[in-house]
Amino acid sequence: MAVKNMKNNSMDYHTIKRFKERFGISLEPNNIREIVNIIKRGGAKKSVKQTNTRTVHVLEYHGIEFAAVYNHQRKHLHTVFPVEWMDIDEYVNE
């Protein structure tokens, strides 16, 4: 159980670090949980399955549109990045 929590914590840290690096906004772990809840409730604008365990979701949070890689097994975010980094035509509505 401790290894799983360490991995989840490192995924949160990575997501927080990338959000600051790529969008200039500092997030807290509770912000990450809010984003995950938006994804779970189907609040993403668009999404595409990346692998059996990961989906890329395009969503808006506090006025910023971004793509988030969500892991269904761990129920955590892997990372976030600008939507411009992806070919938006690849996305399909879920």
C-alpha angles and dihedrals in degrees: 000000000000092000091053091051091048090052092047091049091050090050090052091048091050092050092048091048093049093046090054092044096047103033104022094237126120116224131192126216090260088059089055089052089051091053091048090051090052089054093046091051091052094252096140115115093220137352143186131196110245100179137342090281104030136064128182111225126192110211144150124239123176091346096309120115113210144148119250127194107220124195111214094196096053095029089226139114119256097195146321131231141167115285088231089071090069132061098249091206088069091067124094129190113257 
